[in-house]
Amino acid sequence: MAIQAKELSPQAVEMQGITKRFTQRRRWLIGGPRGKEKRALDDVSLQVESGRITGILGANGSGKSTLIRVLATLLTPDSGTASVFGYDVVSQPGDVRRHINRVSVEASFFKEMSPWENMLYAARLYGSGGQGTRDRVEAMLKRLGLPLDTLDRPMKQLSRGQQQKVAIARSFLTSPSLLLMDEPTTGLDPRSKREVQDLVRSIRRDRAATVLLCTHDLQEAEVLCDRVVVIDQGRVLADGTPPQLIREHGIEHGTLEDAFMRLTGKRLEEDEEKDE
């Protein structure tokens, strides 16, 4: 069962004027410049309603992964405020972490341990892992199309796609109130993508969880998200339902990709420069 957050505020996420800067490293020169400053997030204000699937769309380098890391308490903003279910990400990081889980394209594991051992470790870390956990894990992996004979093999023997499925199952296992998903289906085949999408829908429906989804897949965002936010160069360009954005920024009988192109002048290509 998901941990109850402060009577679950209508707003799962509130960000006001969030700015995050990075210094792009250069080869060190004595007495020379330290590097060029980049604003990964530039005065971002955003609200995410509880119980909804909200997509964050942007090319690599746009700042969407930085936004996720701020909400996950992995990065401290330079200015502005951000809260998760009313808990401040800077002054109350422990409270925030009790209500969230995160899955990214670069999931980390104990590679010598099996998927089951990694999942059990995560469950115990969140205060569960008792009787019935193995059955829950097997049911989750079965829904994701992962053969159960992989459950007790070392993670290092699994393919990248299989490891990503384990990462997704691990994030769902702890029943978070807010699930932060950063490119979760990257590297998965079309069938696996559909299995993950179906599971996301069921988690939202059955557990009233809130999902914040960063994705390169505009078709995925169009069919899965209640609302999408388009960001570019650290700024929010548009915010609305997929049909609204298509109607306001796309072309007649167009798609979300058409709207994204109109707004940013870019395509979502996965081989672009990596996000900060």
N, C-alpha and C positions, 0 to 999 in steps of 0.2 A: 504494500500500500504506500502511496506517495506521502512524504512528510507534508503536513499541513503548514502552509506559510501564512502567517499573520492574517487569518481569515481569507486568504487568497485575494489580495487586492485586485480590482478590475484591471489594473495595469500590471502586467507581469514585469515589464521593463520600462523605465523612464530615464531618458538621457537629456541633459540640458547643457548645451554649449560645450560639448566634449571636444577637446583638442589634444592630439598626441603627435609629438615631433620625434623624428629620428635623424641622426647624423649619418649620412652616407659615407662610409669609410673610404679614404684614399691612402695611397702608399705614403708612409710617414716621411716627411721632409723636415729637417731641422729648421725651425723658424717659419715653416710654410703653413698653409691653411690646414685645419683639422678635417675639413670635409664639408660638403654641401648639406644644408638642413632640408629635410623633407617633412611636410605635414601629412602624415598618414590619415589623420582625421582632423577636419578643419571646421570647428564650431558646429558639431553635429547635435541636433536635437531630434529625439525620436521617442515614440511611445508604442508599446506592443501590448495588445489586449490579451488577457488570460484566455486560455482555451482555444487559441487560434494558431494556424500555421502561417507564419510570416516569412516571406522570402527576401533575402538580401542579394541583389544582383549587381555585379560590377566586374569589369575586366580585372585580371591580376594586376596588382599595384594600385587598385582603387581605394583600398582601406577596409574592405569588408572583413578580412581575417583579423585585422587589428581591432575592429569593433567587437568581434567575438571574444578575443583575448581580454579585452577590458572587462567585459561582462563576466568572464570566467575568473576574474581577479588575477590573471596572469600578467597583466600590464597595468601600471598606474597612469591615469591620464595626467597631462600637464595642467589642464584647467577644465572647469566644468564639473558637473555632478552626474552620477549614474547610480541607479538603484534597481534591485531585483526583488519584487514583492515587498517593496518598502525598505529593504536593507541596503545600506550604502556599500558600494563595492570597495571603497577605500577604507572606511572606518569600521566596517562590519563584515570583513571577508569570510570569516568562519560561518556566519549565518547565511551568507549568500551561497557558499559551497554546499550547505546542507540541502539546498533546494534545486540544485542544478546538476547536470552532467553534460559532458562534451565529447563529441566524436569528431575527429578531423581526418583529413586525407593522409596524415602522417601519424597514425596511431602507434602508441608505444606499448610494448609488452615486455615481460620477462621471457625472452626467446627460448631459453632452455626448458621452460615450463610448458605444460600443455594448455590448450584453451580452457579446459575444465579448471585447472589450477589457477589460471589467471582470472577466470570468472569468479571462482570461490574467494580469491583474495579481494577482489573488488567488492563482492557482496558483504564480506566481513568488515571491510573498511567502512561501509555505510551502515553497519549495525545489523545486517541480516546474515544469511548464510546458514540458516538452520535446516531443519527437516523439510524436505520438499524442494530444496534449491536445485538439486540435480535434475529433477523432473522438469522444473521451470526452464533450466538451461537447455535441456534436450528439446523441449517444445519450441523454444525460441529459435534455436539453430535449424530445426526442421522447417519452420516457417520461412526461414531465409534460404532454404535449399542447400544447407551445408551437411554433407554426409556425417552421420554420427560416429563413423569409425575414425574421424579426424579429432574427436573430442579429447582423446588421451595421447595424441602424438605431440611431440615438441612443436612449438609455434614456428620454429625456424624451418620445419619441414613443409609448412603450408605455403600455398601460393599467395601472392599479394592480395588477390581477390578474396581468398578464403580468410586471410588475416583481417581484411576490412569487414567482412561479415561478422567475425568474432568481436571486433571493436564495436560494431553497431549493436550486437546482442548485449554486450557488456554495458553499454550506456542505457539500454532499455531495462536491464535487469534490476537496477536500483530504483526504478519507478520515480524519476525526477519530476518535479513540478514544472521545470523549465529545461528543455533539451536543446542544447546548442550544437548544431550540426554544420560543420565546415567542410563542404565538398564531400559528403559521405558516400556518394555513389561513383566517384571518380575511379576508374579502373575496373568497374564491374561490367559484366556483359549485360545486354538488354533485358534478359530474363531476370537476372539478379537485381537489376535496378527496379523492375516492377515489383519484385518481392519485397524490397526495402520500402518502396513507396506504399505498398499495401499495409505493411507493418506500421509505418508512421501514421497512416490514417486510423488504424485500429487503436494505437496508443492514445491518439488525441480523442477518439470517440469513447473508448472504454475507461480511460483514466483521467479524462479532462486535462491532459497535459498541454502545455504551451510549447510550440516548436518554433525555433528561429533557425532558418535554413539558408545557408550560403550555397549557391549552386551555379555551375557553368551551364547547366542544362536548362535552357529557356522553355523548352517543351515541358520538362518536369515541373518548373515553377508555375507554368500556366495551368496545368491540370491538378497540382497538389496544393498550391498556396491559396489561402483566403485573401491574402494581401501581399503586395510586393513593394519593396523599396529599392529604387535605383540610385546607386552612388557612383561618383566618378571623381578622381583626384581628391578624395577625402570629404566630399560634400554630397549632401542629399539632393538629387535632381528631381525626383518624382516619387510619389507615394500614393498607392491606391490599389483597388482590386485589378486583376489582370484585364477584365473587360473595360474598366475605366481607362487604364493606360493605353490600351489598344485604340479605344475610341478617341482619346484626346491627343495621342502622340503618334499613332500608327497611320496606317492607310486603310481605305475601305476594304473590308473582308481580309484584313491583314492579321498578323500574329504578334505575339509579345516580342519576338525578335525584331520585327519591323519597328515597333515602338522604341525598343532599346537602341536601335541604330539611329533613329531620329533624335533621341535624347543625347547620345554620347558620341555618335559618329564612329562607333567601334563595333566590332563583333567580339563575342566572348570566345576567345581562342585560348586553349589550355597551354599553348607553348609560349605564351607571352612571358615577360619578365615576372618573376615570382613576387607575390605580395609581401609587403613589409610585415 
